[in-house]
Amino acid sequence: MTPVFEALNSLEAHLVKIRLIGEGIEAQVGGDYLQGAMGELPALGFLKVWVEDRDAPRAKAIIARMNDPADNDERLPPELP
């Protein structure tokens, strides 16, 4: 497994995960429960989205498109079937 995205918060991590799954890439969020371990202070650097090694290049390209301000539709999660 390869980390492809480091999130600032759980919502951001899960939005990326949902997008990748919508594109046919299995993804997992790691470090969700570690954020609370630091108490009231935000714990940064623990929350990551992971994909299979073979899917990493494609996942990074999808994430790059999500962060492109010129492509507003790419930032929305995919519609559920």
MOBELGI-V839495 format. One record per residue. RES is the residue in one small letter. PHI is phi in whole degrees, 0 to 359 (* if undefined). D_CENTER is the distance of its C-alpha to the mean C-alpha in Angstrom with 1 decimal. Layout:
res->RES phi->PHI d_center->D_CENTER
res->RES phi->PHI d_center->D_CENTER
This chain:
res->m phi->* d_center->13.7
res->t phi->232 d_center->11.9
res->p phi->284 d_center->9.1
res->v phi->242 d_center->7.4
res->f phi->204 d_center->5.3
res->e phi->251 d_center->7.1
res->a phi->264 d_center->6.6
res->l phi->276 d_center->10.0
res->n phi->208 d_center->10.0
res->s phi->296 d_center->9.1
res->l phi->300 d_center->9.0
res->e phi->298 d_center->6.5
res->a phi->298 d_center->4.0
res->h phi->287 d_center->5.8
res->l phi->295 d_center->6.2
res->v phi->294 d_center->3.3
res->k phi->302 d_center->4.5
res->i phi->299 d_center->7.8
res->r phi->297 d_center->7.9
res->l phi->296 d_center->7.7
res->i phi->297 d_center->10.1
res->g phi->297 d_center->12.1
res->e phi->268 d_center->12.6
res->g phi->89 d_center->13.9
res->i phi->250 d_center->11.5
res->e phi->292 d_center->11.3
res->a phi->222 d_center->8.0
res->q phi->225 d_center->8.2
res->v phi->259 d_center->7.0
res->g phi->245 d_center->9.7
res->g phi->94 d_center->11.8
res->d phi->305 d_center->11.6
res->y phi->277 d_center->15.4
res->l phi->284 d_center->16.1
res->q phi->297 d_center->15.5
res->g phi->283 d_center->18.8
res->a phi->292 d_center->20.7
res->m phi->270 d_center->21.5
res->g phi->79 d_center->23.3
res->e phi->283 d_center->23.3
res->l phi->279 d_center->21.7
res->p phi->291 d_center->17.9
res->a phi->263 d_center->16.7
res->l phi->261 d_center->14.5
res->g phi->92 d_center->12.9
res->f phi->265 d_center->12.4
res->l phi->268 d_center->8.9
res->k phi->225 d_center->6.6
res->v phi->259 d_center->4.5
res->w phi->244 d_center->7.7
res->v phi->224 d_center->9.6
res->e phi->299 d_center->13.3
res->d phi->307 d_center->15.0
res->r phi->293 d_center->16.5
res->d phi->266 d_center->13.4
res->a phi->302 d_center->11.8
res->p phi->299 d_center->13.8
res->r phi->293 d_center->13.1
res->a phi->298 d_center->9.3
res->k phi->296 d_center->9.8
res->a phi->293 d_center->12.2
res->i phi->295 d_center->10.3
res->i phi->295 d_center->7.7
res->a phi->298 d_center->11.1
res->r phi->294 d_center->12.7
res->m phi->297 d_center->10.3
res->n phi->272 d_center->11.4
res->d phi->280 d_center->15.0
res->p phi->296 d_center->17.2
res->a phi->284 d_center->19.7
res->d phi->242 d_center->17.6
res->n phi->301 d_center->17.2
res->d phi->295 d_center->16.7
res->e phi->291 d_center->13.6
res->r phi->278 d_center->11.8
res->l phi->275 d_center->12.8
res->p phi->292 d_center->11.2
res->p phi->293 d_center->13.6
res->e phi->289 d_center->16.7
res->l phi->282 d_center->17.4
res->p phi->292 d_center->20.5
